[in-house]
Amino acid sequence: MRKRNSWRAVALATLVAAGAVLGGQLSAADAASTSLSGGWSGKYSGAYHGTFTLHWTQSGTKLNGTIRLSTSRGLLGLKGTVRGSSIKFGTVGGPGITYSGSASGGSMSGHYQTPGGGGSWSAHRL
């Protein structure tokens, strides 16, 4: 009897673990199907602080866009990637600023890094 019950416990644990893995994959797929394309408004703090607006165009996992920082004139180009809820992007043709974080629904947040220091950032969909 003990062997039969052990086998059932192992089978049940395997099914529960497989369900958790598949559930995680579905959540990541659902998050990836939500496009980040469009306008966003945010703020940043830390080594530098201020506000920003950005506009994304998403194609699959690739992001292209522009950002306007409250502390600078003009637009800076952006390129990045999104995988599930994780987002990474950086400026192109300007000062080296990299951003990483997560996006969910109408908000995203994370950390930024520049040669002069870093901090946190957050944004919401316009």
Buried (B, 14 or more C-beta within 10 A) or exposed (E): EEEEEEEEEEEEEEEEEEEEEEEEEEEBEEBBEBEBEBEBEBBBEBEBEEEBBBBBEBEEEEBBBBBBBEEEEEBBEBEBEBEBBBBBBBBBEBEEBBBBBBBEEEEBBBBBBBEEEBBBBBBEBE
